[in-house]
Amino acid sequence: HPDDVQKSHAYTRSELKENSYVTLSKRYIRPDGTIVWTNVHSTLLHDEAGCPDVWFSIIHDVTKEKALRDEQRKLLTLVDNSVD
């Protein structure tokens, strides 16, 4: 997603320098134009000499979970406002 590209690159560069492991939430755009929310877990593996060797990532689609959480927040807001 265009709004997440710079943040994603900056976060990944800074975190990998220190930790070699990154977890972040970001969006992707599918070819059909729908937006997908993901949690990305990435690790930079080093060779025996300590040089960066392999970038390994797991991308978990959390679009449905995020939609459910957003709906829960809306409902809780309605309940909170009706109590007043």
N, C-alpha and C positions, 0 to 999 in steps of 0.2 A: 504494500500500500504506500503511495507516495508520501503520506504524512508520517510514516514510520521509518523511512529509509535512513535519513541522517541520524536519527536517534539510535537506530539499530546498529549502524556501522560504528558510531562513536562509542556506544556502550560495549560492544563486542571487542573493539580494539583495546579499550582501557582495562576491561575485566580480564581479558586473556593475557595481558602483560603481567598481571599480578597473580591470578588464580588458576589459569588454564581451564576454567570451567565457567560457563555463563548460562543463566536462566533468565529469559525475558518473555514478556507477552507482546505480541505484535500481530498485525493484520497482513493478509495476503489478498490479492484479487484473482479470482478464478477466471479462466478464459470467457465464461459466460457473463462476467461482470459482478457476480456476487462476492461479497466480502466474507472472508473466513478469519475468525479470531483463533490464534494459536498460542500455545506455550512452547517455547523453543528451549531445548537443553543442549548445549554444545560443549564439547571438550576438545582441546588441542593436545594431541599426543606428541611426545617428543621421541626422537631416536636415541640410540645409546650414547651419542655425543652431546645430547641435550638440545639439539636443534629441532625446531618445529617440523613435524613429519606428516601427521594425518589430522584432518579436521573431521570430527565425528559429531553429527547432530541428530537429535530425535525431535520431531515436530508433531505435537499433539493438537488436534483440532478440538477447540473448546467452545465453538460457536453456540452449540445448543445449551451448554452449561451457563455461558455468559447471558444468553437470552433469558433463561430461567431465573438467574440471579437478578437481572434487571427487572423482570416482572415481579419478583418478590419484593424488591425495593419499592416499586410503585404501589403495590398492595399495602405494604407497611406504612407508607406515607399517607395513603387514604385512611387507614385505620387510625393512625395517630391524629390526623386532622379531624376525624369524626368524634374523637373523644373529647376534644376541647369544648 
